[in-house]
Amino acid sequence: MMEESYRIEVVEHPDQGAWRVIGRGLHDFNLQATGDDVTQELCLALYDDQNEIVGGVISEIYWGWYYINVLWVRPELRGCGFGKKLLDEAESEARKRGAKNVYLDTFSFQAPDFYKKYGYHIFGELNDFPKGFQRYFFTKEL
């Protein structure tokens, strides 16, 4: 039962402290349930000859699964093979770090055909997310 001394507020622009407290609470709960606290962040950056980042992968590995949060290549470099090289290198590094499977999500206006081309299959789909588009969830065994 909620007591009057507690309240819920919408926090329009949460600071890192709010994210840290809430995220840490869930992390601690998960750790208690699984006994596993091995999350590895994995970032690969694609640099140009000016040492500027022009693409990359932001991801993490936990519980034997590799999650690709972001794979991005600057628009003028798309179709040149950099996405595939980043994906291949990321999957290889994830395997070295113990991942057995990979999952990610993408939108119909982003790269579903790219992932299908490299062996990913859809395990979930949300229609009209955003309106007129789909959000796809992909997985693949590493």
N, C-alpha and C positions, 0 to 999 in steps of 0.2 A: 504494500500500500504506500502510495506517495504521501509523504508528509508535507506540510505547508512550507517547511524550510528548504525544499527542493524546487527548482524551476527549470524549465526547458526554454532556451532562447535560440533564435536563429542567429548565427554568427556569419555576417555577410563576408567578412574578410578575415578568416581565422589566421592567427599567427602560428608560427612553428610550434609553440608550446601546446596549443590545442591539438594539433595533429599528433604531436609526440605523446601526449597523455592518452588520447583515445587509441591510437595505433599501438602503443605499448601495452595497453590493457588487453587488447585482442591478442597481441603477440604472446603475452604471458599466459593467457588462457590456452592458446594453441600449444604452447610448450608444455603446460601441465597435462594436457590431453595426450600429446604424442611423445613427449620426452625427447623431441628432436629440435634442436635450435641451430641447424646448419642451413642458413640461407646465404647464398653466394650471389652478389651482384656481378653482372657481367656487362661491360660496355665496350663496344668496338667502334672506333672512329675512323672515317675515311678522310684523309687530308689531301689537299691539292699541293702544287709546288710552291705556294705561298704560305704553307703551313696553316691553312684555314680549313676548318671542318666543313666538309661538303656532303656528308652523309654519315650514317652509322646505325648502330643497334643499341638499344637500352633494354636490358633483360635481367632475369634472375633465375637461379636454380634453387629449388627446395623440394624435399621429399621425393627425390628422384625424377622430378619433372622440370623441364626447362620452359620458362614463360617468356615469350618475346613480347614486350610491352610496346616498343616502337622500332620499326625499321624504316629509315627515311634516306632518300637520296635527292639531292638538289634537282629541280625539274629539268634543267638543261643536260643533266648527266643520265637521265633515265633512258633505258633502252640500250645502254652501252655495256651492260654486263656487271655493273658495280653492285646492284641489288643481289644478284646471284652470288657474287664473290663474298659479299657481307654475310648472306644467309649461310653459305657453305662454311665459312670460317666460324661463324657463331655456333652452328650445329656441331662442328668438330670440337671446338673448345668446350661446349656443354658436355659432350661425350667424355672428354678427358676428365671433366670434373664430376663424372658419375651419373649424369642424366641419362635416362632410358627412353624418355618420351618428351615431346614438345607440344605446346599449345599456344594459340594466339587468337586475336580477333581482328577483323578488318571490315570495312564497309564496302558495299557494292560499288561505290564510286572511287574506291581506293584500289586494292590489289588482289581480289579473290582469284583471278585467273593466274596471277603470278604464283601464288601458293599452290594452287592445283597442279600447275606445271611441274612443281618440284616435290610432288608426292604427298601433299597435305590433303586431308579429306574433311568435309564439313561434318561436325557433330551437333551443331545447333544453329538456329537462324531466328532472328527477330525481324519481323516485317514492320515497315513504316518507322524505321529508326535510323535516321530522321525520316519524316514523311516523304514517301515516294522512293525510299531506298531501303536496303536491308543491312543488317549487321550480321556477319558470319563468324562462327567460331570454328577454328580448324585445329586438327591434331595430326600427329605423325609419330611413328615409332623411330627412335634414333638407332 
